[in-house]
Amino acid sequence: MEQWKMSILTGVALIVLGIIFMILRNHISIWLVIVVVLGIIDIILGIVRKNR
């Protein structure tokens, strides 16, 4: 699989897992926010790699 596709899939997985854990724990932890932000950054980097 191409590198940019892996980056986007990893970002989506991080966001989904972060949201699931936020719902399960019923509060927002700074670590879960960091996981979601890293997922967003990973998706952005995947899109940038694709456009190059």
ZADO-1210 file (C-alpha; in nm, 4 decimals, padded with zeros to 6 digits):
<atoms>
<atom x="00.0000" y="00.0000" z="00.0000" code="MET" pos="1"/>
<atom x="00.1236" y="00.3475" z="-00.0785" code="GLU" pos="2"/>
<atom x="00.2687" y="00.5593" z="00.2014" code="GLN" pos="3"/>
<atom x="00.0064" y="00.8360" z="00.1821" code="TRP" pos="4"/>
<atom x="-00.2792" y="00.5835" z="00.2034" code="LYS" pos="5"/>
<atom x="-00.1250" y="00.4256" z="00.5138" code="MET" pos="6"/>
<atom x="-00.0860" y="00.7698" z="00.6692" code="SER" pos="7"/>
<atom x="-00.4518" y="00.8591" z="00.6096" code="ILE" pos="8"/>
<atom x="-00.5756" y="00.5214" z="00.7382" code="LEU" pos="9"/>
<atom x="-00.3606" y="00.5532" z="01.0514" code="THR" pos="10"/>
<atom x="-00.4963" y="00.9020" z="01.1131" code="GLY" pos="11"/>
<atom x="-00.8559" y="00.7856" z="01.0780" code="VAL" pos="12"/>
<atom x="-00.7899" y="00.4927" z="01.3137" code="ALA" pos="13"/>
<atom x="-00.6369" y="00.7247" z="01.5752" code="LEU" pos="14"/>
<atom x="-00.9331" y="00.9615" z="01.5599" code="ILE" pos="15"/>
<atom x="-01.1870" y="00.6782" z="01.5852" code="VAL" pos="16"/>
<atom x="-01.0068" y="00.5155" z="01.8792" code="LEU" pos="17"/>
<atom x="-00.9699" y="00.8487" z="02.0576" code="GLY" pos="18"/>
<atom x="-01.3417" y="00.9252" z="02.0220" code="ILE" pos="19"/>
<atom x="-01.4403" y="00.5732" z="02.1341" code="ILE" pos="20"/>
<atom x="-01.2272" y="00.6020" z="02.4488" code="PHE" pos="21"/>
<atom x="-01.3679" y="00.9491" z="02.5213" code="MET" pos="22"/>
<atom x="-01.7220" y="00.8079" z="02.5017" code="ILE" pos="23"/>
<atom x="-01.6363" y="00.5032" z="02.7143" code="LEU" pos="24"/>
<atom x="-01.4623" y="00.7043" z="02.9879" code="ARG" pos="25"/>
<atom x="-01.7270" y="00.9816" z="02.9887" code="ASN" pos="26"/>
<atom x="-01.4648" y="01.2542" z="03.0153" code="HIS" pos="27"/>
<atom x="-01.2000" y="01.4140" z="02.7979" code="ILE" pos="28"/>
<atom x="-00.8407" y="01.3387" z="02.8902" code="SER" pos="29"/>
<atom x="-00.5499" y="01.5444" z="02.7583" code="ILE" pos="30"/>
<atom x="-00.3952" y="01.2208" z="02.6246" code="TRP" pos="31"/>
<atom x="-00.7074" y="01.1397" z="02.4224" code="LEU" pos="32"/>
<atom x="-00.7086" y="01.4927" z="02.2803" code="VAL" pos="33"/>
<atom x="-00.3434" y="01.4466" z="02.1811" code="ILE" pos="34"/>
<atom x="-00.4303" y="01.1165" z="02.0075" code="VAL" pos="35"/>
<atom x="-00.7079" y="01.2856" z="01.8064" code="VAL" pos="36"/>
<atom x="-00.4807" y="01.5792" z="01.7150" code="VAL" pos="37"/>
<atom x="-00.2078" y="01.3380" z="01.6012" code="LEU" pos="38"/>
<atom x="-00.4652" y="01.1593" z="01.3873" code="GLY" pos="39"/>
<atom x="-00.5616" y="01.4881" z="01.2220" code="ILE" pos="40"/>
<atom x="-00.1954" y="01.5744" z="01.1616" code="ILE" pos="41"/>
<atom x="-00.1358" y="01.2286" z="01.0121" code="ASP" pos="42"/>
<atom x="-00.4274" y="01.2740" z="00.7700" code="ILE" pos="43"/>
<atom x="-00.2983" y="01.6186" z="00.6670" code="ILE" pos="44"/>
<atom x="00.0508" y="01.4783" z="00.6034" code="LEU" pos="45"/>
<atom x="-00.0984" y="01.1944" z="00.3974" code="GLY" pos="46"/>
<atom x="-00.2877" y="01.4430" z="00.1798" code="ILE" pos="47"/>
<atom x="00.0271" y="01.6534" z="00.1350" code="VAL" pos="48"/>
<atom x="00.2257" y="01.3433" z="00.0316" code="ARG" pos="49"/>
<atom x="-00.0450" y="01.2472" z="-00.2173" code="LYS" pos="50"/>
<atom x="-00.0403" y="01.5880" z="-00.3830" code="ASN" pos="51"/>
<atom x="00.3372" y="01.5841" z="-00.4356" code="ARG" pos="52"/>
</atoms>
